[in-house]
Amino acid sequence: MDGGAPATIERLGPNLRRLLAPNPSPFTYTGTQTYIVGSGSVAVIDPGPEEPGHIANLLAAVQDEAVAAIVCTHTHRDHSPASRALQAATGAPIVGCTALFVEDDGPPTDAAFDLDYRPDRVLADGERLEGESWILEAIATPGHTSNHLCFALAGQGALFSGDHVMGWSTSVVAPPDGDMAAYMASLDKLLARPEQLYYPTHGPAIADAHDHVRRLISHRHQREGQVLARLAAGEGWISAIVADLYRDIDPRLHPAAERSVLAHLIDLKRRGLVREEAGRWTRA
């Protein structure tokens, strides 16, 4: 395996470090952030993409420690593929989200699924994973993907939020696997929990987590209202709605925006507020 340039390990606390993968993009921001929890015996959260330099840096970061668990929040290819190389080098089990196989012939959004992911242990909602100096609690948060988990760091008031709550952007909710109603319910679920410090896999830490989540909920309600207003004005094609509502964002993100608008429309259809015929949407 080829080594990459030495990476900076950012220490976030006495038992928490962060390593940034070199995979920046319009969808990953500065790249995937891999977290190393504990000392001596550690958990690695979201090992990242199958990128040789990142894997080499990650192995160097834990070379003097025992990796007790390789933990994955979900199986997009910027999150879980490095789990296999890390397991081969350390013998640690891959735990966390379930495997997911999605047939999706729509336009590209944020990342394709890692179809080779095979966990040794799937964690259910509320199930705990314990190490020498840490306890992680799995929190089922479907929406961005149906298999998404967040992980609360017990006793620290902190939560690893994966892609469900990010520090730089809203999450992409892309049907057929992404589900807007589930995403909104998962946001409400986090508001009912005590953690106020979130560590997302993309973007900076979120210190005012509940306020941040409330802003995400408000944004989605606002977007839903905008979509309904466009339908009321007679515009029923998703591409035209996106061209209007997302005119100020990077055009490379428009395919993802189309999927999020579709997710809103599917949710609205389930609630009896809109209908669709041959790809054109109207108010019910």
Number of C-alpha atoms within 10 A of each C-alpha: 9 9 13 14 10 13 17 11 16 12 13 13 10 9 14 15 19 23 22 22 23 18 17 13 11 12 19 19 15 17 21 27 27 25 28 27 26 22 20 15 18 24 26 25 26 27 31 31 23 18 18 15 18 27 23 19 21 26 17 14 18 18 12 11 15 15 26 21 26 27 30 29 30 29 27 22 19 27 27 28 24 22 29 21 17 21 15 10 12 18 15 20 19 23 20 28 27 21 16 18 12 11 8 13 7 11 11 15 19 19 14 13 22 20 15 14 23 19 19 14 14 17 20 15 15 13 14 16 19 14 17 11 12 18 19 22 21 25 24 22 29 24 27 26 26 19 19 26 28 29 29 25 20 15 10 12 13 19 27 28 26 28 28 26 28 23 21 15 14 16 20 27 28 28 20 17 19 20 23 26 17 18 23 18 15 20 20 16 13 21 17 9 12 13 21 18 19 27 26 24 31 24 19 14 19 22 15 12 22 21 13 18 20 14 13 19 18 12 13 17 14 12 16 16 13 15 24 22 14 19 20 13 11 12 17 20 16 22 16 13 20 19 15 13 15 15 11 8 11 9 13 12 16 19 18 21 24 24 24 26 25 22 23 24 23 21 18 20 17 11 9 11 14 17 16 15 8 5 9 12 20 20 18 12
